[in-house]
Amino acid sequence: MSDLVIPSDLLPLDGRFGCGPSKIRKEQLEHLISFGDTILGTSHRQPGVKDLVGRVRAGLGELFTIPAGYEVVLGNGGSTAFWDAAAFGLIEKRSQHLVFGEFGGKFAKAAAAPWLETPDVIKADTGSRSEFVPTPGIDVYAWPQNETSTGVMAPVTRVVADEGALTVIDATSAAGGIDFDASQADVYYFAPQKNFASDGGIWFALFSPAAIARVERIAASGRYIPEFLSLKNAIDNSRLNQTLNTPAVATLLLMENQIDWMNASGGLTWAAARTRESSSVLYDWATGIDYATPFVVNPEHRSQVVVTIDFDDAIDASKISKALRANGVLDTEPYRKLGRNQLRIATFTAIDPADVRQLVASIEYVTGRLGN
Ligand SMILES: *Cc1c(COP(=O)(O)O)cnc(C)c1O
């Protein structure tokens, strides 16, 4: 099995289908090289890097058509660090979390901090999703726009509840691949290693004026907040195109090129159409054959950027991903803790729909030869 050779005319041109880190386009690497000797290896307190941060912030503002008063904020540590920063500096007393997979659950865990009230956690079985419940006393409503561990997507719709309650969206794997209305979220945070096809380690967030006011109020309240996790500090630094400590400059350069590519190609509507095309190829295929089926039963919950496909018990999906890997088609394994007989495939914006069609051809080729 492991020495199965997939004919080259069936293989994708680029074999990277992982959900993060994910495929980086050749043009991004060329961008990195062409600025390598003027920006890489220079001080992040000087105009070269500061201007780069400014271009990335402006490019994101354009891509997401942010409403007046919204600000693009960044900080070090990736989305995981943002959860802790939010526990310290965004949640006033109590948050509500929709948990329908690993990532939503991780934020709920970070919000179970001793200085806050026990979070209200609304769970759904993996493969479906839960809905928010406006509740007195809740000041942050949080859920992932795309649950990367299961391939379930959820709408971004502001929760109308207590006055001043904030809608906080984990868009780590959704941002740049799914269209939405930025005015519907108070905080829309993400990291660069998914649709932005860059490296990890930084978080970005769109903050509404209400969210900025919340951060400022909590920062002035006397609550203990470690400096590295201070959102107030991140907002103040971002306004100067700075970060508290040294950012990954190569990550910013890779991201700049991806944002420019998206904006020049037609923006978020274009990107969303592209990921919808790629994911439809997989869903239509899995729906049409008898040995596999989309894991997410409700078509409205199915993600357009992370596709999960269950296989019949008679077929061992891990053998498929192993054979694909041996042929240079990488990271189609399911989320490790989900433990299903499944393939998980990213259809992020960088991934070419033509390559997704080739991937299907490769999977069919391998499946037809399993056990032979
Ligand atoms: C990848 C991912 C994260 C974690 O991002 P890091 O930058 O690695 O911390 C969080 N949430 C979602 C939905 C993700 O897909």
PDBQT file of the ligand as one rigid body, heavy atoms in Angstrom, charges set to zero:
ROOT
HETATM    1  C1  LIG A 401      -5.889  27.257  14.161  1.00  0.00    +0.000 C 
HETATM    2  C2  LIG A 401      -6.974  27.768  15.014  1.00  0.00    +0.000 A 
HETATM    3  C3  LIG A 401      -6.718  28.365  16.260  1.00  0.00    +0.000 A 
HETATM    4  C4  LIG A 401      -5.350  28.385  16.874  1.00  0.00    +0.000 C 
HETATM    5  O1  LIG A 401      -4.542  29.318  16.253  1.00  0.00    +0.000 OA
HETATM    6  P1  LIG A 401      -3.045  29.592  16.790  1.00  0.00    +0.000 P 
HETATM    7  O2  LIG A 401      -2.613  30.798  16.029  1.00  0.00    +0.000 OA
HETATM    8  O3  LIG A 401      -2.261  28.352  16.489  1.00  0.00    +0.000 OA
HETATM    9  O4  LIG A 401      -3.132  29.824  18.248  1.00  0.00    +0.000 OA
HETATM   10  C5  LIG A 401      -7.786  28.893  16.952  1.00  0.00    +0.000 A 
HETATM   11  N1  LIG A 401      -9.037  28.849  16.472  1.00  0.00    +0.000 NA
HETATM   12  C6  LIG A 401      -9.328  28.271  15.290  1.00  0.00    +0.000 A 
HETATM   13  C7  LIG A 401     -10.734  28.257  14.799  1.00  0.00    +0.000 C 
HETATM   14  C8  LIG A 401      -8.300  27.718  14.518  1.00  0.00    +0.000 A 
HETATM   15  O5  LIG A 401      -8.575  27.159  13.331  1.00  0.00    +0.000 OA
ENDROOT
TORSDOF 0
